[in-house]
Amino acid sequence: MAEAVYDASFIAYANCSLDDPTDDRRDFLGQLVAAIGLAVSGQARIRWNKALRAEYDDIVKVQHNDLVDQFFAILTGENATFVARNSLRRHENARAQDCNWPQHDRHLIAAAIEGKSVTIHVTERRLGQCTKKVWQVFRIRVNYVPVVLP
C-alpha cells in the first residue's frame, strides 16, 4: 500500500466548503481533494508524527467538510502510521540540506523516510522545487499542488 505525508497547509487549503462554486480555491481544490481522498479511500496510509499533528491541530481549528473530518479520524485509526521521529539524523539532515529542503519542514521527511512508496503532499513552492532531488536522494515522492489565490 502506498503511504502519504500531508503538510498542514495542504489540509488547511482543503478545509473549506466543497460545494461553494465561488470559493477562490476551486481551481486547485480538485487536486487537494484527490490527494487526501487516497487516504480517505484506503488507497494510501497516512504517516504522521507529533510535529505534524501539532501543526494540523494548530492550523485547522474547525473542520469545514467531511473530507477533513475523515482525515482527522484516520489519524488515530488503523489506516495511519504514527512515526516517533520528528527530526532527521545528522546524515539525513545533511542530505535534506543538499536537496534544499527547508529546515522548518524537515519533520515531513522524518515522517516519510522509513515508509514504503511514500509521497509527501505540499502546497509550498519551495518544497515543490525540491521534488527531483528528494526523489534522487531519499526515494520519496513530492506531490506539489500550486496554490494561487486571487
N, C-alpha and C positions, 0 to 999 in steps of 0.2 A: 504494500500500500504506500502511496505517496505520502509525504509529510509536508507540513506548511508552518511557517512562522509569519505572523502578521504584525507589521509595525502598527503602533497605536494610531497613527494618523490615518492609516488605511481603514481601520474600523471606524474612526471618527467621521471620516468623509462619507462612509456608507450609512451612518446613523442619521437618517432623515426619512421623511415620508417617501415611500417608494411609488406612490400613486400621484404625486403632485407634478403635473406636466410643466409647471412654471418654475420648478426648482432649478437653480443655476447649475446644479451638479448633474443634470440629466445627460450631458454629453459623455461623461466618463463613468457615470453610475453603473451602467451595464457591466463594465469591466470589473468594478469593485464587487458587484453582486455575484458575478460568475466565479470570481476567485474565492470569495467567502463561501459561496454555495458548494464548492468542492468539499469543504469541511462539514458543512451542514448536511450534505447528502451522504456523507460517509466515504467519499472517494479519496479524502486526504485526512490524515491525523494531524491535529494541531500540536505543535511543540511550543512550550512556554516556560518562562522562568519567573522568579519573583519580581525582577525588574520590569518585565513586560506586563505582568499582572498589575503592578502598581501604576504603570502608565495607562493601561486600559481603564482602571478604576478612576484615575485622575481626569482623564480626558473625556470619558463617556459617563457623565453623571446620571443622565436619564436615557433609557433606551427607547428610541423612537420607532422601531419597526421589528417585525417578527424575526427577521434575519439576524439582527444584532442580539436580540433576546436569545435566539438559539445558539449563537456563537458563545455567549457567556455561559449558557447552560452546558455546552460541550466541554468547556474548560475544566469543569470538575467531574466530568464523566469518563467513560471508558474510551472515547474516541479522542483523547488528548494525552499527551505525554508531558509530565512535569519534569523539567530539567533543573537539577540542583545548582548548576553553574550560572552565574550572572556575568562572569568575566572570562576573558581568554587567558590561557597560559602565556608565559613570556614569549615563546617562539611563535605561538599563534598570533599574538599581538603584533609582532614584527611583520608577519605575513599579511595581516589585515592592513597594517600601515602601508606596506608595499602596494596594496590594492587601492590605496587612497580612501579606504573606508573610514568615516569619521569616528573618532574616539567615543563620542557620546552615544553612538549606535552600535557599538561592538557587542552589546548584550544580545542583539539579534543574531549575530554569528555564533555567539556562545550557545544560544538555544538550538541552533541548527547543526552545529559542527559534527555531532556524533550520530545524526539521523541518517535515514536511508532515503534517497531520492527526494531531497528537501528543496523547497522553493521558499525564498523569503519574499514576501509581498510588501512593496513600498510605494509611496507616492512622492517621496523627496527626490528631486532631480540629481542631487549629488550622489545619492545611493544608486540611482539608475545608471549613472555614468561608470559605476564600478562593475557592472554586470559581467563583462567579459573576463576581467581579472579575477573576480571572485570565483567564477567557474573554473578558470585555469588553476588557481591556487588551492581552493577548498573543495571543488566539485559540488558547489552549492549554486542552484539557480537563483536568479533575482528577477522577479516579475515587477517591472516598473510601470505604473499607471500614472501618466502625467495628469496632474490636476491643475486646471486653468479656470479660475473663477473670474467672471467679468468685473 
